[in-house]
Amino acid sequence: MDYEKSKSIVAHVDILGFKDLIESYESSKNFKVDKLGNFIRKAINQSYNMIKSIQPEISKLDPLLSFLETLKYRQFSDNFYFSVNYYKDEEIESAFHIISTLVALFQRLMLYGNIYVRGAISWGKNLCDENIIFSEALIYAVELENKIAIYPRIVIDNSLYNNILKNGKSEQILGLYPELFVKDYTNVIFINPFLVHKGNKFKMEKLGLDYQKMKDEVFIMNPENNNFDENVLANFIKDNSDEELIKIVKKDLNEKLIEFEEEYHIFEKYKWLSEYLNWIVGEPHSLIFKYC
């Protein structure tokens, strides 16, 4: 493959506090590291399966989305890499659609397990085969994750997003996801893993697409025994799924804000997410957000 001609939309995602997470699992009688690994694998598989399930419907709007087979995934420890190739400028938005939806689903499923991720989506030259990743786009995404994301969120490269708004079919494809992208007071754009499907359902039904084909089941954390229970499943798009998820996350955040009150560099990350959730549900908040 020619690196100079190989371009992709690339997402880099990692788990916040992974070292502490591993140590807590190893010291707990209820948790085992292999269960954590299984949970992560299920989150990735379910996200990928959801993308596959909606592809035939979305492809009615954009045949370019049929290149889902170019989707690649790699993991090293708590670092996750996702990419989709594009070969022409007119394919950029379709590739972005696949990656942004995939990481939104992945982040959402990880939240069910009280696992917080941070990352970024960028674009550019990218070579990924069975053995190596050689990627300008990944470098950009890692830099954005380290310098801009800061909090538990997956940010979007502004140059990529602006290119799509300028040259893409934003009303046709991005318009399907009216609540998927949020901008903060510093003009950083990031993925919203909450309230996504409610907006999608309205938009897709309006377009005459079969929303029921998009049903999927997800593996979630059982809040009753605070343990990963592989028998506990939830319908991914049932009406109260967002309400349940927000309840799970807010409960865990309240505990973490107390636990890390004296460690500001950790506290501020959970405080930001708490503020963001308050904005989502219409409760008092001090930070400014708006949908893109």
Secondary structure, 3 states (H helix, E strand, C coil): CCHHHCEEEEEEEEECCHHHHHHHHHHCCCCCHHHHHHHHHHHHHHHHHHHHHHHHHHCCCCHHHHHHHHCEEEEECCEEEEEEEECCHHHHHHHHHHHHHHHHHHHHHHHHCCCCEEEEEEEEEEEECCCCEEEHHHHHHHHHHHHHHCCCCEEECHHHHHHHHHHCCCCCCHHHCCCCEEEECCCCEEECCCCHHHHHHHHHHHCCCCHHHHCCEEEEEECCCCEEEEEEEEECCCCCHHHHHHHHHHHHHHHHHHHCCCCHHHHHHHHHHHHHHHHHHCCCCCCCEEEC
